[in-house]
Amino acid sequence: VEQETVLSYLQYSRGDEFDPEKIDESIKVLFQTGLFADVQMFQRGSTLVIKVAENPLINQVNFEGNSEIDDAALAKEVEVRERMIFTKARVRSDTQRVLALYQKTGFYNVRVAPKLIRLPENRVNLVFEVTEGSETTVKTISFTGNDTFSDGALRSIIGTAEHSWWNFFQRNDTYDPDRLEYDKELLRRYYLKHGFADFNVISAEAQLSPAGDYFEIAFVVEEGPHYTIADVA
């Protein structure tokens, strides 16, 4: 980082009086650039000394331990790239992105740990170490408030399914928040088709087991009155 770049972010210029508030603000601004791991300012006579430690440059971004999601998909999800400045905040954000991607595919036991490999000339290789764990499936789907249709009938019309050990090719037995929202719409359409115009899904909650190995999904519905056609004119 050029000296002029550092000076451009300062909240004062040569000839100004020493002001602790401006110095604090300058330190904050320099940290916010993401260029520096440490910033210090101190007075030496009539000179203000600015001491910085630059963040390293990312040489490579790699993934290890991933088999369910390939490197290309993970690389597309994260924001860090080669020849970018390394910042802890950006890596923390990308770690959460990788976790969210795995959870969306049904892996809630996944662990992601970023690791730095130091290289000469203040460069680093960034490695996301992934421990996938086992797939987290849906163990039970229950309904409360349904008097007209049984739990089995309602389970047959939603997209999410209970896990079956014998069905190896089933891919809808994992918890997906987007699919659960669509399940609520499927229930509404089903009831509307059968004359329940005031039907409402009060709640749809997915509870993760203490061990983190399965989900229990519970729907609470309100059927409302059953409408029929009184007359057609």
Buried (B, 14 or more C-beta within 10 A) or exposed (E): EEEEEBEEBBBBEEEEEEEEEBBEBBBEBBBEBBBBBEBEBEEEEEEBEBEBEEBBBBBEBBBEBBEBBEEEBBBEBBEBEEEBBBBEEBBEEBBEBBBEBBBBBBBBBBEBEBEEEEBEEEBBBBBBBBEBBEBBBBBBBEBEBBEEBEBEEBBEBBEBBBBEEEEEEEEBBBBBEEBBEBBBEBBBEBBEEEBBEEBBBEEBEBEBEEEEBBBBBBBBBBBEEBEEEEEEE
